[in-house]
Each structure stands twice: as C-alpha cells, then as structure tokens.
Amino acid sequence: MDLPFPWFEDLLGRMKPWICLLLQGLLGYAFGAQIAGAQDVGLTNLWKFRLPDEGTKSSPALAPDGTIYQGTFAGWLVALTPDGNRKWQFKAGREIKSSPAVAADGTIYFGSRDRKFYALTPAGKLKWTFATGAWDTNFYALNPDGKLRWTYATGDIVDSSPAIAADGTIYFGSHDRQVYALAPDGRLKWKFATGAQITASPTLAADGAIYINSTDGNCYALNPDGTERWRRHTGGSSSSSPVLDENGNLYFAAGTEQCSLTADGKPRWPIPNSGAALTEKLIFLNGPWAHSGLANTEANFLWDFPVGYGFYGSANVSPSGVIYFPDLQYVYAFVPVPNAEPPAKSSWPLWRANPQHTGRVEK
C-alpha cells in the first residue's frame, strides 16, 4: 500500500494499545482493515442530522439529559435528542460561531454575531438577551437574569472563551497578546504577555497550571500567580485549546500538526491534525478536512473514515461514550466499538472542560 507520508510506514509498524485518536484531518486515504490489528477497533455511526443551513464552526454542547445543542452559520441553534431527532431550533440574528454552554438549571447560553448574548430555556424559549458592543475589547460578567455585573476592558478584541478555576479566578486571552487573570469581582489579579494574539481558550490542570496557546507558535504553562512555568515552541500558530489525560499530558493542534506534550513541557509526538476531546482511552480530533480516523497516543495511525465535508468544531463525548461532532452540513453521532468510554478522569478532558462546555473546574 502506498502511504501519503513516508514516516507513516514506520508508525504503522509500531501500533501500541489502547489510547487512541479519532483524526478528522489531512489524510485522504481510507486505510480500513488493511492495517494489521485495526480489525479489533471500529466506529459505529449511530446517526447523522442534516443542519438547516450549510456551515458551522460551533462545537456541540451536551445537556445532562443527553440533548445536543449545535449552532450554525445562518444563526440557528438546533436542539437534538440523543437519537438524532430535532427537538427545536431557535433563530438568532446572525451567525453562531461560538459554542453553546449549558448551565446546571438547563439554561443554554451562546453568543451571536448580531452583537447579542442569548439565554434560552431547555424548551428553546428566549429568556433574555444582552447587547454587547460587538468586538469591543471588553470582557463581560452577567448575572443569571441577564443584568450586567461588571466589565473589564482589555487592549484588543477578546476571542478567547474564559476558564474558571475552583477559587473563582477567571482566565482568558486577548488579541492584545495578554493572558488575563481576573478575580470574581472583575479586579485584575495579573496579566502575562505572549508574543502574538491569543484566540485559544485556556486549559486548567489539577495542580493549578494554566495552559494556553498563542498565535506566536508557543504553548505556555503559567502558575496561578501569573509566573511562567515553561513554554514550548510547537512550530505553528495555534488557536487550539489543550485537553489533558489522567497523567497530565497535553494534546492540541499547532499549525497543521497535532501535538502532545508532557505536563512539564517535553514533546511526546506530533501528527498532522487539529482539535481534541479525550476519554479514558481515546482521543478524538477534528480538523478542516473530510476524513475521520484512528491512531493511538504514540501517533500510530490505524484507519480513517471518509465523512464528506470539512470540520472546524471540536468533538464532544457523552458520559456513555458517544462521540458527537459537526461537519459543514451534518452533526454526527459515533460510538467506538468495542470500547466506548466516558470522558477521561482529568481536570480538562474536553474543550471547555466538560460536555456542557461550562469552562469551569469542578470543586
């Protein structure tokens, strides 16, 4: 078999069980059962749902009752049942590029390019909206009733979703190149300068480390007091947020490669790809291409699965191990066979920390 990259021949000869990667990325080849050992691992496509318009960069969020929420370019927020049927859909004024978050009471929060932040009931009814100044450089804190609590002005656009530590500290990045740490009342605790814009969201480790990628090509590890723990140049600009396994290893995209670093910043491996979600033994990755695949954490590729359209959002994983991800036309539900698993037992196994995308470390 002719392989797309020469180094894959060596990788395929070194397959090691059992932590795996679902790759949606650069490989335009269906390896399938031609790979020795891959016949014992597979994915079952449970369903796919046709979105009401073409295009999404939003990632699906999951409610505790299994409802899937997905935003689209045309401004639809679609609610799906766990078996892939539409429950309802809500129309915002413009594109929903941000990913929804689900609160403990079931309220769904999301932003739109119509300059509004929305709160919906689990039945899809509007609770309230809050009008922002578009990309106005402010970070906003709102009360659950939609009233403004406080704002903090940064030096440029804020394109980074916040991460909230157990003590309530709020971390986020800005296009002004800074990582910010704010107290729950909006006071600045510290800021840390990187070399370029930050569009990625932070990841919080169990020991308090803050990991964040910058478009300067570095992954940064910061201490809770804002001092630098380490930085690793990954070779490419990154808007990807790391996910963590039970050993504290990081997985994220940088340029056209998917990288893994140890908790102290040492490289483990790169492979071509982007975006991530982590179960106890499986890592699922999305990228702007049209194939899904499987490899293990030693970067050994097993197989790929052609889907048909590009990927931009991150995958999500339910407590029962079902994997949800969107392409430019559909939301898909897959289950690994025979080893479906819940999200990994780490502080940050998925983008935005958990299936609900709350971005909060659980106490």
C-alpha positions in Angstrom: 0.0 0.0 0.0 1.3 3.5 -0.9 1.2 5.7 2.1 0.6 9.5 1.9 3.7 10.3 4.1 6.9 8.2 4.3 7.0 8.3 8.1 3.6 6.6 8.3 5.1 3.3 7.3 7.2 3.3 10.4 4.4 4.5 12.5 2.0 1.8 11.3 4.6 -0.9 12.3 4.6 0.3 15.9 1.0 0.2 16.9 0.5 0.1 20.7 -2.8 -0.3 22.5 -5.1 1.4 23.7 -5.2 5.1 24.0 -6.5 6.2 20.5 -7.1 9.3 18.4 -10.0 9.9 16.2 -8.5 12.0 13.5 -10.5 14.2 11.2 -7.8 15.7 9.1 -5.2 15.7 6.5 -5.3 12.1 5.3 -7.2 11.5 2.1 -6.8 7.7 2.2 -9.2 5.0 3.6 -6.8 2.6 5.3 -9.6 0.4 6.8 -8.9 -3.2 7.6 -5.6 -3.1 5.6 -3.9 -2.1 8.8 -2.8 -5.0 10.9 -4.5 -5.0 14.3 -7.1 -2.4 13.3 -9.9 -5.0 12.8 -10.5 -5.1 16.5 -11.3 -1.4 16.7 -14.0 0.4 15.0 -16.7 3.1 15.0 -20.4 2.7 14.5 -22.2 5.6 13.0 -25.4 5.9 15.1 -26.9 8.7 13.1 -26.3 12.0 11.3 -28.6 15.0 11.3 -28.7 17.5 8.4 -28.3 21.0 9.7 -30.8 23.7 8.5 -28.0 25.5 6.6 -24.5 24.8 5.3 -21.6 25.6 7.6 -20.7 25.7 11.2 -17.6 26.4 13.3 -19.5 25.9 16.5 -18.9 22.8 18.7 -21.8 20.8 20.1 -22.7 21.0 23.8 -24.5 18.3 25.7 -27.1 18.8 28.4 -27.2 16.3 31.3 -30.4 14.8 29.8 -28.5 14.0 26.6 -29.8 16.9 24.4 -27.2 18.1 21.9 -27.1 21.8 21.1 -25.4 23.0 17.8 -25.0 26.4 16.3 -24.8 27.2 12.6 -23.5 30.0 10.3 -27.1 31.2 9.5 -27.8 31.8 13.2 -29.7 28.6 14.1 -29.3 27.0 17.4 -30.5 23.4 16.9 -31.5 21.1 19.8 -31.3 17.3 19.0 -32.4 14.3 21.0 -29.8 11.6 21.8 -31.2 9.6 18.9 -30.7 12.4 16.4 -34.1 13.9 16.1 -34.8 17.6 16.2 -36.4 18.9 19.4 -36.5 22.5 18.4 -34.5 25.2 16.7 -34.0 28.9 17.6 -33.0 31.7 15.2 -30.6 34.3 16.3 -29.9 37.5 14.2 -26.6 36.3 12.6 -24.0 33.5 12.7 -23.5 31.5 15.8 -19.8 30.8 15.7 -19.4 30.4 19.5 -20.3 27.1 21.1 -23.2 27.0 23.5 -22.8 26.3 27.2 -25.4 24.6 29.4 -25.9 25.7 33.0 -26.9 23.4 35.9 -30.5 24.6 35.6 -30.6 23.7 31.9 -30.3 27.3 30.6 -28.4 27.4 27.3 -26.1 30.4 26.7 -24.4 31.4 23.5 -23.3 34.4 21.6 -24.0 35.6 18.0 -22.5 38.0 15.5 -25.6 40.1 15.9 -23.8 41.5 18.9 -26.1 39.8 21.4 -25.6 37.2 24.1 -28.6 34.8 24.4 -30.1 32.7 27.2 -32.7 30.1 26.3 -34.8 27.7 28.3 -34.4 23.9 27.8 -37.6 24.2 25.7 -35.9 26.7 23.3 -37.8 29.8 24.6 -35.9 33.1 24.9 -35.2 34.1 28.5 -33.2 37.2 27.7 -30.6 38.8 25.5 -27.7 41.1 26.4 -26.4 43.6 23.8 -22.6 44.0 23.6 -20.6 46.4 21.5 -19.6 43.6 19.1 -15.8 43.0 19.2 -15.4 46.0 21.6 -12.4 44.7 23.6 -14.5 44.2 26.8 -14.8 41.1 28.9 -18.4 41.0 30.4 -19.7 39.3 33.5 -23.5 38.9 33.6 -26.0 37.8 36.3 -28.2 34.8 35.6 -31.1 37.3 34.9 -29.0 38.9 32.1 -28.2 42.1 34.0 -24.6 43.4 33.7 -22.4 42.6 36.8 -19.2 44.2 35.6 -16.9 44.7 32.6 -13.2 44.6 32.2 -11.5 46.5 29.3 -8.6 44.7 27.5 -6.4 46.2 24.9 -8.0 44.5 21.9 -10.7 42.0 20.8 -11.4 39.1 23.1 -11.9 36.0 21.0 -10.9 33.5 23.8 -13.6 31.8 26.0 -12.8 32.0 29.7 -11.8 29.2 32.0 -12.8 29.4 35.7 -10.7 27.9 38.5 -12.1 26.3 41.6 -11.4 29.6 43.6 -13.4 31.6 41.0 -10.4 33.1 39.2 -11.3 33.8 35.6 -8.6 33.2 32.9 -8.8 34.3 29.2 -6.7 35.6 26.4 -7.0 38.7 24.1 -5.8 39.9 20.7 -3.6 42.3 22.7 -1.3 39.3 23.3 -2.1 39.1 27.0 -3.4 36.3 29.2 -5.6 37.8 31.9 -6.5 36.6 35.4 -9.4 38.3 37.0 -10.9 38.0 40.4 -14.7 37.0 40.6 -15.5 40.7 41.2 -13.6 41.8 38.0 -10.4 43.1 39.5 -7.2 42.3 37.7 -5.1 39.8 39.5 -2.3 39.7 36.9 -1.7 39.6 33.2 1.0 37.8 31.2 2.4 38.9 27.8 2.8 36.4 24.9 4.3 37.2 21.6 1.2 37.5 19.5 -2.6 37.4 19.5 -4.4 34.8 21.7 -7.5 33.3 20.2 -7.4 30.0 22.1 -9.1 29.3 25.4 -7.1 28.4 28.5 -6.9 24.9 30.0 -6.7 24.4 33.8 -4.7 21.5 35.3 -5.4 19.8 38.6 -2.2 21.3 40.1 -3.3 24.9 39.2 -1.3 25.2 36.0 -2.8 27.3 33.2 -2.1 26.1 29.7 -2.7 28.4 26.7 -1.6 28.5 23.1 -0.7 31.8 21.3 -0.5 32.5 17.7 3.2 33.2 18.3 3.7 29.4 18.0 4.2 28.7 21.7 2.3 26.7 24.2 2.6 28.4 27.6 2.3 26.9 31.1 1.6 29.5 33.8 1.4 29.3 37.5 -1.7 30.5 39.4 0.3 33.6 40.4 1.0 34.5 36.7 4.6 33.5 36.6 5.8 31.4 33.7 6.3 27.7 34.4 7.5 26.8 30.9 6.9 27.5 27.2 7.3 25.1 24.2 7.6 26.3 20.7 5.4 24.0 18.6 6.3 25.2 15.2 2.9 26.6 14.2 0.3 29.2 15.1 -2.4 27.7 17.3 -6.0 28.6 18.2 -6.4 25.2 19.7 -7.0 24.6 23.4 -5.2 21.7 25.0 -7.1 18.7 26.6 -5.5 16.7 29.4 -5.2 13.0 30.1 -5.1 11.4 33.5 -1.3 11.7 33.6 -1.4 15.4 32.8 -0.2 15.1 29.2 -1.5 17.8 26.8 -3.0 17.3 23.3 -3.6 20.2 21.0 -3.2 21.4 17.4 -0.5 23.7 16.2 -0.3 24.7 12.6 -1.0 21.5 10.6 0.1 19.2 13.4 -1.5 17.6 16.4 1.0 17.8 19.3 1.3 16.1 22.6 3.4 17.4 25.5 4.1 16.1 29.0 3.0 18.2 32.0 6.5 19.7 32.2 6.5 20.7 28.6 8.5 17.9 27.0 7.4 16.9 23.4 5.8 13.5 23.2 4.9 13.5 19.5 3.4 15.5 16.6 1.0 14.2 14.0 -0.9 16.1 11.2 -4.3 17.3 12.5 -6.3 19.6 14.8 -9.0 20.0 17.7 -9.5 17.4 20.6 -11.6 15.6 23.1 -10.4 12.9 25.5 -12.0 9.8 27.0 -10.2 7.4 29.4 -8.5 5.6 26.5 -9.5 7.6 23.3 -8.6 11.0 21.9 -10.9 12.4 19.3 -9.7 15.2 17.0 -11.3 17.4 14.4 -9.7 19.2 11.5 -10.8 21.2 8.5 -10.9 18.2 6.1 -13.2 15.3 5.3 -11.8 12.1 6.9 -12.1 10.5 10.3 -9.5 8.0 11.5 -8.0 6.3 14.4 -4.5 6.2 15.9 -3.0 5.7 19.3 -1.2 8.1 21.6 2.1 7.0 20.2 0.8 8.6 16.9 0.4 5.3 15.1 -2.4 5.6 12.5 -4.8 2.7 12.3 -7.6 3.7 9.9 -9.7 6.6 8.6 -13.3 7.1 7.7 -14.5 9.5 4.9 -17.3 11.8 6.1 -17.6 14.2 3.2 -17.3 17.7 4.5 -14.8 19.8 6.4 -14.5 20.0 10.2 -14.0 23.1 12.3 -15.6 22.4 15.7 -14.3 20.2 18.4 -15.8 16.8 19.2 -17.8 16.2 22.3 -18.2 12.9 24.3 -21.2 11.9 26.4 -20.9 10.1 29.7 -21.8 6.9 27.9 -19.0 7.3 25.4 -21.0 8.5 22.3 -18.9 11.0 20.2 -20.7 14.0 18.6 -19.1 16.3 16.1 -20.2 18.5 13.2 -19.0 19.0 9.7 -20.2 21.7 7.4 -23.6 20.1 6.8 -24.3 17.4 9.5 -24.0 16.6 13.1 -22.7 13.0 13.6 -23.0 10.6 16.4 -20.5 7.7 16.6 -19.7 5.1 19.2 -16.3 3.3 19.4 -16.5 -0.5 19.2 -15.8 -2.3 21.4 -14.5 0.3 23.9 -16.9 3.2 24.3 -15.9 5.2 27.3 -16.8 8.4 29.2 -14.6 11.5 29.2 -11.2 11.0 30.9 -10.9 11.5 34.6 -8.8 14.6 34.3 -9.4 18.3 35.1 -9.9 19.2 31.4 -10.6 16.2 29.1 -12.7 18.1 26.6 -12.8 21.6 25.0 -14.3 23.9 27.7 -13.7 21.2 30.3 -16.8 19.1 30.1 -19.7 18.1 27.9 -21.8 21.1 28.9 -18.9 23.5 27.9 -19.0 25.4 31.2 -15.3 26.1 31.2 -15.2 25.5 34.9 -13.0 23.3 37.1 -15.3 21.2 39.3 -14.7 21.6 43.0 
